[in-house]
Amino acid sequence: MTPAPLAARLRDPSGPLFFPVTAYGPDGALDLDVHRTHVRRGVAAGAAAVFACCGTGEFHALLPEEFEACVRAAVEAAEGRVPVIAGAGYGTALAVRYARLAEDAGADGLLAMPPYLVSAGQEGLLRHYREVAAATALPVIVYQRDNAVFTPHTVVALARTEGVIGLKDGLGDLDLMQRIVSAVRTEVHGDFLYFNGLPTAEQTQLAYQALGITLYSSAVFCFAPEIALAFHRALRTGDRDTVRRLLDGFYHPFVELRAQGRGYAVSLVKAGVRLRGLDVGEVRPPLDEPGEDHVKQLARLIERGHALLEEDA
């Protein structure tokens, strides 16, 4: 797939962008059958794209051969109905290797995550992502967060790089994002995609929408697709009453619960998937499982979210 078709498919999605968890069996090994089921259910529920083996999918915990198998399973489960974008990260050489594994597995694009550990300068970061983009024919979305924070000038250079189609922001600096959007808009011809990639992005999406950034990741879709779909639909149609009701009644308390433990942006989501009846296993170290009381709180919160949807029916 060339960059243009993927960009076109992502530009105005009909549903949330789905970041599935990675399924493990009781012995901690991959459970590809459950992984396929998880992806298949998400696509059937209305996901507009599948971002496999990214942050929520524990990219950091996967061996290269496990990564390739998971991406391939996601591609098989999606059956071409929606694009599958795979994570790629670590140092440049490994990121290139993961990119090529994703291409071999049939992925439609890449989410290029920050390089491992190092705090690099802008020129080094630009070289890194250009090498990743040049390694395959897959379109690349660059993920800004942690040790990969870009100046507007660097994003302009990335937007001019063949194969780079967008920027996912996990930093949350709205002033920086406005300067980036303005710089790219004035200096680069053609469309460039932006994504809100903060944890529980729904919580901040109204602010990003004001900058013209309408794309966002949805971890909630993993375990409560009905709630995520209702929120996405309300944003698209300008139904601010539903947006505010779900923000105040579901997303805000979920974010407060997520803040109770390190790594809950992944482990709490995985617990939610299990609560909805699909045993995707536990997280791998160094992440650990949420406490029993927090899981019970999550179960009550999911019930509350569904009750809010019934109020709107």
N, C-alpha and C positions, 0 to 999 in steps of 0.2 A: 504494500500500500504506500502511495506517495504521501508527502506531508499534507497537500491540499485536501484530499478526501477526509483524512482524520480530523483536520482542523474544522472542516465543514460539518462533520458529524457531531463534534463537540460544541460548536459555537452556540447552538440554541437547543439544549437537550430537553427531551420530553419528560425526563424524570431525574432523580438524584444520581450523582456519580457514586458508584458503589465500590467501597474499599473492603473486600471480604477478609475475614480472618483466615488463617491457615489451620487446617484441621489435623490433629494428632490423635493417634489411638492410645489405649491405656498404657502401652509400653513406651510412649513418647515418640514413636516413629510416625511418619506421614500417614494420614489416612486419605488417600486420593479419592476414594468413593464418596466419603462424606464431604470432602472439599468440592467435588463436582456437584453434589446435591446442594450445598450452600450457594454456589455460584448460580446453578440452574434456578433455584428458588428466587434469588435476587433478580435475575433477568426476567423471570415470569412475573415478578411483582411490579416491574416497571422501571428498573435501572436503565439509565441511558448509556452507561459505559461501566466496564469492570476494570478496576485498578488492582491487579493481582500482585501479591508479594511486595507490597509497599510497607508503610509504617504499621498500619493496623494488621497487616499480614505477616508481621515479624520477619521482615527481610533480613534483619541483622542476625537471626537465629538459624538461617537456612544454609546448608552446604550447597555448593554450585549445582550438584546433581539433583538435590531436592528442589532447588529453585526452578530448574528447567522442567522437572516433572510437574510441579505445581502450576507453572505458567501454561504448560501444555494441557493439563487437566482443565484449567479455566477456559482456554480456547475451545476445547472440546465441548465443554458445558454451555458456552455462549452460543455455539453453533452459527456464528456469523451474524447473529441478530443484533448484537451491539459490539463495539470495538473493545479489545482487551489491551490495556496498557500495563506494562510490567515495570517494577522498580529496577534501578541499577545504581550501585553505589560503591563505597570504599575508595581506595586510591585509584588513580587513573587506569593502571593496568588491569586491576580487578573490575573496575566499572566497565571497561571495554569488554572484558570477558563475559560479564553478566549481560551486557547489551547483546552480544552475539548469541549467547544461549537463549535469550528471549526471542531473538529473531528466528533462530532455529526451531523454537517451540511454537512459532506461529503468531506471536504477539503483533499487534497493530501499531504499537508505539511504546515509548519509554518515559518513565518518570525518573529523571536523573537527580538522585539525592545528594546531600552534601558529602564531600570527601571525608574520609575517616580522620578524626582527631585534629589534624593540623589547622592552624589559623593562617590561611594563605592570603596574599595580596590580590588585588583585582586582576592583574595580568596573569598570575598563576591560575586563578579560578577560571578566567576566560580560556586559557589554554586547555585546562582540564575538560571543560564542557565542550569545547570545539573538538577535542580528540574523541570524546564519547559520541558526539553527533556524527563524526566522520567514519566511525567504526562500522556502522550498519546503514541500511536504507530506511531505518525506522525513524519516524518523526519523534522529536524529543521535547518534553516539557521539563524545564529546570525548576528545581524546588529550592526556594530561598528560605533558610532557617539556620539557627545555631551558628556554625562557623562559615556559612556560605551566604553572606549578606552583600548585596550588590549596590553600587552607585548607579544613578540613572545612566551615566555614560557607558557603564559596562553592560547594562541591559540593552541599550541601543545596539552595542556591538553583538550581543547575543541574538537580538532580533534580526540582525543582518547576516547571521551565520546560517548557512544552508542546513536545513533539517530541524532547526530549533523553531518551534511553533508557539511556545508560550512559557509563562512564568507562574508557578504556584507559590503563593506567599504564606509561609508559616511563621512569620515574624510578628506581624500585627502593627507595624509602624505605618499609620495611615498617611502621615505627612510624606514619608519616603515613597509610599506607593503612589500618591498623587503626583509627585515629581517624576517618578518612573513612567507613569501613564502619559503624562504631558510630554516628556522627552521623546518617547517612542512615537507618539502620535505626530509630533512635529518633524521628526528626523527620519522616520522609516516609512516607506511606501508599502502598503499592504496591511492585512490584518495580523494582529498578534494577540494571543489569548492570555487572559489572566484568570487565576483561580484563587479563591479564599481557601487556604489550606490549614487554618488554625484548628486545633482540636475542638470538636463539636462546633463546626463552622457556622451552623445555624444561629448560634448565639450572637455572632458579630456580622451576620450577612447583611442586615439593614445598612450598616455603616459602609460595608464594601459596595453594596448596590449603589449608594450615593456617589461612589467614584466611578460608576459604570462597570463594575466587576460583578457579573451575574452568575459566574460559575463557582461552585463550591463543593468540597468533599463532604460526604455524609457517613460518619461511622454509625450513627443511630440507625441508618437504613439496614445495617447488618441484623439487628435484633428487633426493630420496630418499624418495618417498612411502611406500614399504614400511616404512622405519625410523620415519618420523613416525607412521604408522598404528599400528605395533606399540607405540610408546611411549604414544600416546594411549589405546589399548585397555588397556594395562597400568595406566595411571593410573585409568581408569574402573572396572576390575575389582579394584583393590587388589593387583595382582601386583607387589609391591615388589621381588622378585628380578629380574624383567625390567627394571623401571625403573632399578634400580641398575646392572645390567649394561650397559644402553645409555648411562646417564649416564657411567659410568667408561670404557667402551670406545669410545664414539663421540662423545657430546656434549661431554664435557670436552676431549678433544683437538681437536675442531672449534672450540670456543671459543678454545682456545690458538692455533690456526692463524688464526682470524679476527682475533685481536688483533695479528697480525704486520703489518697494513697498515691505513692509514686508508681508510675507505669499504668495507672488506671485507664488512661486513654486507650490502652490495648486490653488489659486483663479484665476490666469491667465490661467492655464491649463483648469480649469472649464469654463472660459469665451470662450476659444478656442473651446471646445466641443459645446457650445451653438452657436457659430458662424457657425459651420458646420451643424447646423440644428437639433440638439437634445437638448431639453430643460431639462437639468439635475439640474436646480435650482441653487440657490446661495450657497455660503459656509456658514457654521454655525459659530457663534461667538466662540472664540474670533477673528477668521479671518474675514476680510472684503473684499468687492468687489474691483476690480481694477477700476480706474477712467475711465470715458468715452473716454478720449483722448488716454489712454493706450490701451483700447480695439480696438479703430480704428487703432492704430499702429499695433496691433497684426493682425488684418484683412489684412492690407497691407502686412505684413510680410509673412503671409500664402500664399497670392497671389504670392509674390516674390519667395517663396520656390517652388511653383508649376511651375513657369516660369523657374526656374533653372533646373527642371526635364525635361521640354520640350526641353531645349537647349541640353540635353544629349540624347534625343530620336533620 
